[in-house]
Amino acid sequence: MIELEDLTKRYGDKLAVDGLSFTVRPGTVTGFLGPNGAGKSTTMRMVLGLDAPTRGDVRIEGKHYGELREPLNSIGALLEAKGVHGGRRAYDHLLCLAQSNGIPERRVGEVLEMVGLQEVARKRPKGFSLGMGQRLGIAAALLGDPRILMFDEPVNGLDPEGIHWIRNLMQQLAREGRTVFVSSHLMSEMAQTAEHLVVIGQGKLLADTSMSQFIAENSRTHVRVRTPEPERMRDVLVEAGLRPVTGGDGALEVDGGEAPRIGELAAANGVVLHELSTQRASLEEAFMRLTAQSVEYHAYAPGADGTQLPQTPPGAAPPPGGAAPPPQPGQAPPAWGEDWKRGR
Ligand SMILES: Nc1ncnc2c1ncn2[C@@H]1O[C@H](COP(=O)(O)OP(=O)(O)OP(=O)(O)O)[C@@H](O)[C@H]1O
């Protein structure tokens, strides 16, 4: 278990982490999400004692990281995959870690096999691909067979086979009753991996909830109805107290309606249906909607007339104070691809 209590980190006048309190529990994969610069890495560094909190506290199984006698046996972490001595062989790198934590040498071979690096065990990591570096970092995290695992963007640089492998690994570790805390930018990946979510924005806690509840609370679920008689169907729905709207392709979309009831209404009124489906938003849509107000950096896409348009996620509310300001007449638009810091 990892417990955060009012955890806060200030760098100069930048509040990177702002009073975070939550608990990461064993037996489940907990996803840690937030837009760029939200404070995820800073939080993870404080868990590992690599950064001192300005205020508040974080404990691993009730102890501060610095109080753990052999930390690798309690918590394994992958933060910076390139944080490896490039000239020391993969095997030797792991052996050094093992010896400093009282872990027997045979475990080095075991973890190299677990991550599929046994063939390159005697090679130096400076020649490794990003994906191989990630695997070596994961091997180091697994070395002490810890009860808690923490991964910062573990699928970075992994190919589809590698992504599939790490997803299964994390779920397996959670099934064994371990605490698994993982950050990722890949929403589709997170949706398949995590059961619980902690979402932060600008250092603050935005959500601490189950994946299904998060999606249900932050997204729009609607029923899509396609029929050759849209006008008649619309009348039937309105008469039943529903409020259909016409989507881009002419299909009717009914918020708050239930597919079985709508199907029965169509049948009772003899309306032919070509499609009746419940549309659930993805984790990505839910995430964009929740975090739209706390995104620190907004990119601009050029509009058809050459003006710059903010990229607003579908259905997302504008951030407080409005979206990042579009260029005013006479003001040079930002260069293509340039991030605009909101409020600048
Ligand atoms: N050592 C530091 N000195 C000053 N500011 C820092 C330092 N480390 C992080 N920050 C700032 O703190 C904020 C949080 O950064 P952090 O890297 O924790 O965010 P993140 O959620 O991990 O972002 P990303 O998803 O882009 O990796 C950012 O505004 C960042 O610029």
The ligand as an SDF file (V2000), in Angstrom:
LIG
                    3D

 31 33  0  0  0  0  0  0  0  0999 V2000
   13.2600   19.9340  -10.8100 N   0  0  0  0  0  0  0  0  0  0  0  0
   12.2890   20.7730  -11.1910 C   0  0  0  0  0  0  0  0  0  0  0  0
   12.4540   22.1130  -11.1070 N   0  0  0  0  0  0  0  0  0  0  0  0
   11.4830   22.9670  -11.4570 C   0  0  0  0  0  0  0  0  0  0  0  0
   10.2670   22.5950  -11.9220 N   0  0  0  0  0  0  0  0  0  0  0  0
   10.0430   21.2700  -12.0430 C   0  0  0  0  0  0  0  0  0  0  0  0
   11.0380   20.2930  -11.6910 C   0  0  0  0  0  0  0  0  0  0  0  0
   10.5220   19.0640  -11.9060 N   0  0  0  0  0  0  0  0  0  0  0  0
    9.2700   19.2650  -12.3820 C   0  0  0  0  0  0  0  0  0  0  0  0
    8.9880   20.5810  -12.4740 N   0  0  0  0  0  0  0  0  0  0  0  0
    7.7180   21.1750  -12.9040 C   0  0  0  0  0  0  0  0  0  0  0  0
    6.6890   20.6070  -12.1270 O   0  0  0  0  0  0  0  0  0  0  0  0
    5.5370   20.3350  -12.9140 C   0  0  0  0  0  0  0  0  0  0  0  0
    5.2010   18.8750  -12.8080 C   0  0  0  0  0  0  0  0  0  0  0  0
    6.1790   18.1230  -13.5410 O   0  0  0  0  0  0  0  0  0  0  0  0
    6.1330   16.5310  -13.6600 P   0  0  0  0  0  0  0  0  0  0  0  0
    7.3060   16.1220  -14.4880 O   0  0  0  0  0  0  0  0  0  0  0  0
    5.9980   15.9470  -12.3150 O   0  0  0  0  0  0  0  0  0  0  0  0
    4.7860   16.3130  -14.4700 O   0  0  0  0  0  0  0  0  0  0  0  0
    4.2640   14.9970  -15.2260 P   0  0  0  0  0  0  0  0  0  0  0  0
    2.8180   14.8940  -14.8870 O   0  0  0  0  0  0  0  0  0  0  0  0
    5.1320   13.8420  -14.9090 O   0  0  0  0  0  0  0  0  0  0  0  0
    4.4550   15.4350  -16.7350 O   0  0  0  0  0  0  0  0  0  0  0  0
    4.7130   14.5410  -18.0460 P   0  0  0  0  0  0  0  0  0  0  0  0
    3.4690   13.7440  -18.2590 O   0  0  0  0  0  0  0  0  0  0  0  0
    4.8940   15.5710  -19.1020 O   0  0  0  0  0  0  0  0  0  0  0  0
    5.9250   13.6960  -17.7810 O   0  0  0  0  0  0  0  0  0  0  0  0
    5.8650   20.7990  -14.3230 C   0  0  0  0  0  0  0  0  0  0  0  0
    5.3480   22.1130  -14.5080 O   0  0  0  0  0  0  0  0  0  0  0  0
    7.3740   20.8020  -14.3480 C   0  0  0  0  0  0  0  0  0  0  0  0
    7.8610   21.7580  -15.2550 O   0  0  0  0  0  0  0  0  0  0  0  0
  1  2  1  0
  2  3  1  0
  2  7  2  0
  3  4  2  0
  4  5  1  0
  5  6  2  0
  6  7  1  0
  6 10  1  0
  7  8  1  0
  8  9  2  0
  9 10  1  0
 10 11  1  0
 11 12  1  0
 11 30  1  0
 12 13  1  0
 13 14  1  0
 13 28  1  0
 14 15  1  0
 15 16  1  0
 16 17  2  0
 16 18  1  0
 16 19  1  0
 19 20  1  0
 20 21  2  0
 20 22  1  0
 20 23  1  0
 23 24  1  0
 24 25  2  0
 24 26  1  0
 24 27  1  0
 28 29  1  0
 28 30  1  0
 30 31  1  0
M  END
$$$$
